[in-house]
Every structure is written in C-alpha cells, then in structure tokens.
Amino acid sequence: MQVKVHWIIDGVAEMEAESFDAAEKHIEDTIRGLISDKPELIDKLGARAIQGKAYLPGSEDDIDVTESSDG
C-alpha cells in the first residue's frame, strides 16, 4: 500500500548572537550541515524546507496564547 506521511520537526534553540539574522544563519547552517551528511533525509524522508524565525525570549514564546488573549 502506498501512503504519504507529512511530518514536521518543531524546535527552539537558545543562543547568544549579535543579531536575529546571525542566529537564524547559525541554525540554518547547522541544519544544512546535518542534511548534507545524511542525504537520506532528503531522499527517503522527502525533506523539502527549512524555516525559522529569531525572536527575543518572552516575545513570541506562545503564539496561540497571544492570539487567544487578543480577541
């Protein structure tokens, strides 16, 4: 039987960085390095995107709570 599985990896890394851009680039470079060492992540698991956004601790830690308290 042919099936598809849509999977998402969600994580939060904390680090010291000079800027949001520097933090995002550091994480992206780390993840891309892991992927290049393990091509089966793309070939077998169908990984197609890497996405991240830097923010200050406490500002967007729980978006669902922020949205539900707005309205």
The 8 nearest C-alpha neighbors of each residue, nearest first, counted from 0:
[[1, 2, 3, 4, 5, 43, 44, 45],
 [2, 0, 3, 4, 5, 43, 44, 45],
 [3, 1, 0, 4, 5, 44, 6, 45],
 [2, 4, 5, 1, 6, 45, 0, 44],
 [3, 5, 6, 2, 44, 45, 7, 1],
 [6, 4, 3, 7, 45, 44, 46, 2],
 [7, 5, 4, 8, 46, 44, 45, 3],
 [6, 8, 9, 5, 46, 10, 4, 48],
 [7, 9, 10, 6, 49, 50, 11, 46],
 [10, 8, 7, 11, 51, 6, 50, 12],
 [11, 9, 12, 8, 51, 7, 13, 50],
 [10, 12, 13, 9, 51, 60, 53, 52],
 [13, 11, 14, 10, 26, 22, 53, 23],
 [12, 14, 11, 15, 56, 22, 16, 53],
 [15, 13, 16, 12, 22, 25, 26, 11],
 [14, 16, 17, 13, 22, 18, 21, 19],
 [17, 15, 18, 22, 21, 14, 19, 20],
 [16, 18, 21, 15, 19, 22, 20, 14],
 [19, 17, 21, 20, 16, 22, 23, 53],
 [18, 20, 22, 53, 21, 23, 54, 16],
 [21, 19, 23, 18, 22, 24, 53, 17],
 [20, 22, 24, 18, 19, 23, 25, 16],
 [23, 21, 25, 19, 24, 20, 16, 18],
 [22, 24, 20, 26, 25, 21, 53, 27],
 [25, 23, 27, 21, 22, 26, 28, 20],
 [24, 26, 22, 28, 23, 27, 21, 29],
 [25, 27, 29, 23, 28, 24, 30, 22],
 [26, 28, 24, 30, 29, 25, 31, 23],
 [29, 27, 31, 25, 26, 30, 24, 32],
 [28, 30, 26, 32, 27, 31, 25, 33],
 [29, 31, 33, 27, 32, 28, 26, 34],
 [30, 32, 34, 28, 33, 29, 27, 35],
 [33, 31, 29, 35, 30, 34, 28, 36],
 [34, 32, 30, 36, 31, 35, 37, 29],
 [33, 35, 31, 37, 36, 32, 38, 30],
 [34, 36, 32, 37, 33, 38, 31, 30],
 [37, 35, 33, 34, 38, 32, 31, 39],
 [36, 38, 34, 39, 35, 40, 33, 41],
 [39, 37, 40, 41, 35, 34, 36, 42],
 [38, 40, 42, 43, 41, 37, 44, 34],
 [41, 39, 44, 38, 42, 43, 37, 46],
 [40, 42, 46, 45, 39, 44, 38, 43],
 [41, 43, 39, 45, 40, 44, 38, 46],
 [44, 42, 39, 45, 40, 41, 46, 38],
 [45, 43, 40, 41, 46, 42, 39, 4],
 [44, 46, 41, 43, 42, 47, 40, 39],
 [45, 47, 41, 44, 40, 48, 42, 43],
 [48, 46, 45, 41, 49, 44, 40, 42],
 [49, 47, 46, 50, 45, 41, 7, 51],
 [50, 48, 51, 47, 27, 30, 46, 31],
 [51, 49, 48, 52, 27, 23, 26, 9],
 [50, 52, 23, 53, 49, 27, 26, 11],
 [51, 53, 23, 54, 50, 19, 20, 22],
 [52, 54, 19, 23, 22, 51, 55, 20],
 [55, 53, 56, 52, 58, 59, 19, 57],
 [54, 56, 58, 57, 53, 59, 60, 19],
 [57, 55, 58, 54, 60, 59, 13, 53],
 [56, 58, 60, 59, 55, 61, 54, 62],
 [59, 57, 55, 56, 60, 54, 61, 62],
 [60, 58, 61, 62, 57, 54, 56, 55],
 [61, 59, 57, 58, 62, 56, 54, 55],
 [60, 62, 59, 63, 64, 65, 57, 58],
 [61, 63, 65, 64, 59, 66, 60, 67],
 [64, 62, 66, 65, 61, 67, 68, 60],
 [63, 65, 67, 62, 66, 61, 68, 69],
 [66, 64, 62, 68, 63, 67, 69, 61],
 [67, 65, 63, 69, 64, 68, 62, 70],
 [66, 68, 64, 69, 65, 70, 63, 62],
 [67, 69, 65, 66, 70, 64, 63, 62],
 [70, 68, 66, 67, 65, 64, 63, 62],
 [69, 68, 67, 66, 65, 64, 63, 62]]
